[in-house]
Amino acid sequence: MPISTKKPAPKTPDEFIRSAKAEPNEQENLMSQKDKTFLLRIPHRLHDAAKKKAGASGISLHDFILQTINEAVTKT
């Protein structure tokens, strides 16, 4: 009996995402199933400065903004 060389059907993007195993990081713990999105308009200089700080910290601009907002709203 010959061995089948047929490749399995590729996964759909949804199947791939559902099957992905990733350890949640600290930033993902800040986000929930009820996340909100909105357009944020900021001055070019502020964007550049934030991007530089994020890069120096080794994180994305998105994560830097989330951390900064989280720190600001949890201060007592």
DRENKOL-334852 format. One record per residue (C-alpha): residue in one letter; y, x, z. Coordinates in steps of 0.5 Angstrom, whole numbers, plus 500, padded with zeros to 3 digits. Layout:
+-----+-----+-----+-----+
! res !   Y !   X !   Z !
+-----+-----+-----+-----+
!   A !   Y !   X !   Z !
...
+-----+-----+-----+-----+
END
This chain:
+-----+-----+-----+-----+
! res !   Y !   X !   Z !
+-----+-----+-----+-----+
!   M ! 500 ! 500 ! 500 !
!   P ! 507 ! 503 ! 498 !
!   I ! 512 ! 504 ! 503 !
!   S ! 518 ! 500 ! 502 !
!   T ! 525 ! 504 ! 500 !
!   K ! 529 ! 498 ! 500 !
!   K ! 535 ! 499 ! 505 !
!   P ! 537 ! 493 ! 510 !
!   A ! 542 ! 489 ! 508 !
!   P ! 549 ! 491 ! 510 !
!   K ! 552 ! 488 ! 516 !
!   T ! 558 ! 483 ! 515 !
!   P ! 564 ! 486 ! 519 !
!   D ! 563 ! 481 ! 524 !
!   E ! 556 ! 483 ! 526 !
!   F ! 558 ! 490 ! 526 !
!   I ! 563 ! 489 ! 531 !
!   R ! 559 ! 484 ! 535 !
!   S ! 553 ! 490 ! 535 !
!   A ! 558 ! 495 ! 537 !
!   K ! 557 ! 498 ! 544 !
!   A ! 563 ! 501 ! 547 !
!   E ! 565 ! 503 ! 554 !
!   P ! 572 ! 499 ! 556 !
!   N ! 577 ! 504 ! 557 !
!   E ! 583 ! 503 ! 562 !
!   Q ! 588 ! 500 ! 557 !
!   E ! 583 ! 495 ! 555 !
!   N ! 582 ! 493 ! 562 !
!   L ! 589 ! 491 ! 561 !
!   M ! 588 ! 486 ! 556 !
!   S ! 584 ! 480 ! 556 !
!   Q ! 581 ! 474 ! 551 !
!   K ! 588 ! 471 ! 552 !
!   D ! 592 ! 477 ! 549 !
!   K ! 599 ! 475 ! 546 !
!   T ! 602 ! 478 ! 540 !
!   F ! 609 ! 478 ! 538 !
!   L ! 614 ! 482 ! 534 !
!   L ! 618 ! 487 ! 537 !
!   R ! 624 ! 490 ! 534 !
!   I ! 627 ! 497 ! 537 !
!   P ! 632 ! 502 ! 535 !
!   H ! 629 ! 507 ! 531 !
!   R ! 631 ! 513 ! 536 !
!   L ! 628 ! 509 ! 541 !
!   H ! 622 ! 508 ! 537 !
!   D ! 622 ! 516 ! 535 !
!   A ! 622 ! 517 ! 543 !
!   A ! 617 ! 513 ! 545 !
!   K ! 612 ! 515 ! 539 !
!   K ! 614 ! 523 ! 542 !
!   K ! 612 ! 521 ! 549 !
!   A ! 606 ! 517 ! 547 !
!   G ! 603 ! 523 ! 543 !
!   A ! 605 ! 528 ! 548 !
!   S ! 601 ! 524 ! 553 !
!   G ! 595 ! 524 ! 548 !
!   I ! 595 ! 516 ! 547 !
!   S ! 597 ! 511 ! 541 !
!   L ! 604 ! 508 ! 541 !
!   H ! 601 ! 501 ! 543 !
!   D ! 598 ! 504 ! 549 !
!   F ! 604 ! 507 ! 551 !
!   I ! 608 ! 501 ! 551 !
!   L ! 603 ! 497 ! 554 !
!   Q ! 602 ! 502 ! 560 !
!   T ! 610 ! 502 ! 560 !
!   I ! 611 ! 495 ! 561 !
!   N ! 605 ! 494 ! 566 !
!   E ! 608 ! 500 ! 570 !
!   A ! 615 ! 496 ! 570 !
!   V ! 612 ! 489 ! 572 !
!   T ! 608 ! 491 ! 577 !
!   K ! 613 ! 495 ! 581 !
!   T ! 615 ! 492 ! 588 !
+-----+-----+-----+-----+
END
